[in-house]
Amino acid sequence: MFDWIALIVFIVICYAASAVGAIFTTKNLDVWYDSLRKPSWTPPGGLIGTIWFILYTLMAIAAAIVWSSGDFEQISIPIILFAIQLALNVIWSLLFFAKQDLKGAFVEVVIFWMFILATMIAFFTVNVLAGILFIPYLTWVSIASYLNYTVWRMNPAAPKG
């Protein structure tokens, strides 16, 4: 049976992670990020924010489904992986925007991507729908990883705010 309380808790957790990441991000958007060279295919900021809102919602739903789907032994590893990838999500914003470390953020996002994939696979083993809900997230972070790489390569000596 689906646990609605778990859904509320996971929504709060995911949106809290989003808020922390946004703090790191918004402080450096106007001056530093705008000064970087970016590829023509860089999505506009408003679209990025909307996509992340949807992705955090899908993550929360997927985690609540997993939480509701099995006993502790079955869900413990998937939930631990979920927590790790969520922490890595926030750390990327810290590295890229607050520390303005394009190379370090790229190295971190590769690790972050691997944890998203591991979480998605673990979610699939518990509940197929939960795994499916992670596909857009993995896809978006794949695009963001390539964007991070491209911005880093276009700005080898990026100025720090």
C-alpha positions as CSV (number, residue, x, y, z in Angstrom):
1,M,0.0,0.0,0.0
2,F,1.3,3.4,-1.0
3,D,2.6,5.5,2.0
4,W,1.3,9.1,1.5
5,I,3.3,10.3,4.5
6,A,6.4,9.0,2.9
7,L,5.6,11.0,-0.3
8,I,5.2,14.2,1.7
9,V,8.5,13.5,3.5
10,F,10.4,12.8,0.3
11,I,8.9,15.9,-1.4
12,V,10.2,18.0,1.6
13,I,13.6,16.3,1.4
14,C,13.9,16.8,-2.4
15,Y,12.7,20.4,-2.4
16,A,15.0,21.2,0.6
17,A,18.0,19.8,-1.5
18,S,16.7,21.9,-4.4
19,A,16.6,25.0,-2.1
20,V,20.2,24.5,-0.9
21,G,21.4,24.0,-4.4
22,A,19.5,27.2,-5.5
23,I,21.3,29.2,-2.8
24,F,24.6,28.2,-4.2
25,T,23.4,28.8,-7.8
26,T,21.6,32.1,-7.6
27,K,24.4,34.0,-5.8
28,N,26.6,33.5,-8.8
29,L,24.3,33.6,-11.8
30,D,24.3,37.3,-12.7
31,V,28.0,38.1,-12.7
32,W,30.1,35.0,-12.9
33,Y,27.9,32.6,-14.8
34,D,26.8,35.2,-17.3
35,S,30.4,36.1,-18.0
36,L,31.3,32.5,-19.1
37,R,31.3,31.4,-22.7
38,K,28.6,28.8,-23.3
39,P,27.5,26.7,-26.3
40,S,24.6,28.0,-28.4
41,W,22.5,25.0,-27.2
42,T,22.6,26.1,-23.5
43,P,19.0,26.0,-22.2
44,P,17.6,29.2,-20.9
45,G,17.6,29.6,-17.1
46,G,13.8,29.6,-16.8
47,L,13.6,26.3,-18.6
48,I,16.3,24.8,-16.4
49,G,14.4,25.8,-13.2
50,T,11.2,24.3,-14.5
51,I,12.9,21.0,-15.5
52,W,14.5,20.7,-12.1
53,F,11.2,21.3,-10.3
54,I,9.7,18.5,-12.3
55,L,12.7,16.2,-11.7
56,Y,12.7,16.8,-7.9
57,T,9.0,15.9,-7.9
58,L,9.6,12.7,-9.9
59,M,12.5,11.8,-7.6
60,A,10.3,12.2,-4.6
61,I,7.5,10.1,-6.1
62,A,9.9,7.4,-7.1
63,A,11.5,7.3,-3.6
64,A,8.0,7.1,-2.0
65,I,7.1,4.3,-4.2
66,V,10.2,2.4,-3.3
67,W,9.7,3.1,0.4
68,S,6.1,1.8,0.1
69,S,7.1,-1.3,-1.9
70,G,9.1,-3.6,0.3
71,D,10.5,-4.5,3.6
72,F,13.5,-2.7,5.1
73,E,15.9,-5.2,3.8
74,Q,14.6,-4.8,0.2
75,I,14.5,-1.0,0.2
76,S,17.5,0.0,2.4
77,I,20.2,0.0,-0.4
78,P,18.0,1.8,-2.9
79,I,17.1,4.5,-0.3
80,I,20.7,4.9,0.7
81,L,21.7,5.3,-3.0
82,F,18.9,7.8,-3.3
83,A,20.3,9.8,-0.4
84,I,23.8,9.7,-1.8
85,Q,22.8,10.9,-5.3
86,L,20.7,13.7,-3.7
87,A,23.7,14.9,-1.7
88,L,25.9,14.7,-4.8
89,N,23.2,16.8,-6.6
90,V,23.7,19.6,-4.0
91,I,27.5,19.2,-4.0
92,W,27.6,19.8,-7.8
93,S,25.8,23.2,-7.3
94,L,28.3,24.0,-4.6
95,L,31.3,23.2,-6.8
96,F,30.1,24.7,-10.0
97,F,28.4,27.9,-8.8
98,A,29.8,28.7,-5.3
99,K,33.3,27.4,-5.8
100,Q,33.3,28.2,-9.5
101,D,35.3,25.1,-10.1
102,L,34.3,24.0,-13.6
103,K,36.7,21.0,-13.8
104,G,35.9,19.9,-10.2
105,A,32.2,20.1,-10.9
106,F,32.7,18.0,-14.1
107,V,34.6,15.3,-12.2
108,E,31.9,15.4,-9.5
109,V,29.0,15.2,-12.0
110,V,30.5,12.0,-13.5
111,I,30.3,10.4,-10.1
112,F,26.9,11.9,-9.5
113,W,25.7,10.5,-12.8
114,M,26.9,7.0,-11.8
115,F,25.0,7.2,-8.5
116,I,21.8,8.3,-10.3
117,L,22.2,5.2,-12.6
118,A,22.8,3.0,-9.6
119,T,19.8,4.4,-7.8
120,M,17.6,4.0,-10.9
121,I,18.7,0.3,-11.3
122,A,18.1,-0.3,-7.6
123,F,14.7,1.3,-7.9
124,F,13.9,-0.9,-10.9
125,T,14.6,-4.0,-8.7
126,V,12.0,-2.8,-6.2
127,N,9.4,-1.3,-8.4
128,V,9.5,-0.8,-12.2
129,L,7.5,2.5,-12.1
130,A,10.0,4.0,-9.6
131,G,12.9,3.1,-12.0
132,I,11.0,4.6,-14.9
133,L,10.5,7.8,-13.0
134,F,14.3,8.2,-12.8
135,I,14.9,8.0,-16.6
136,P,14.2,11.7,-17.2
137,Y,16.5,12.6,-14.3
138,L,19.3,10.5,-15.7
139,T,18.7,12.0,-19.2
140,W,18.8,15.6,-17.9
141,V,21.9,15.0,-15.9
142,S,23.5,13.5,-18.9
143,I,22.8,16.7,-20.9
144,A,23.9,18.8,-17.9
145,S,27.1,16.8,-17.6
146,Y,28.0,17.5,-21.3
147,L,27.1,21.1,-20.8
148,N,29.4,21.3,-17.8
149,Y,32.2,19.7,-19.8
150,T,31.7,22.0,-22.7
151,V,31.6,25.2,-20.5
152,W,34.8,24.0,-18.8
153,R,36.5,23.4,-22.1
154,M,35.3,26.8,-23.5
155,N,36.5,28.6,-20.3
156,P,39.8,27.0,-19.4
157,A,40.8,29.9,-17.1
158,A,37.3,30.9,-16.0
159,P,37.3,34.0,-13.8
160,K,36.1,33.5,-10.3
161,G,33.4,36.0,-9.2
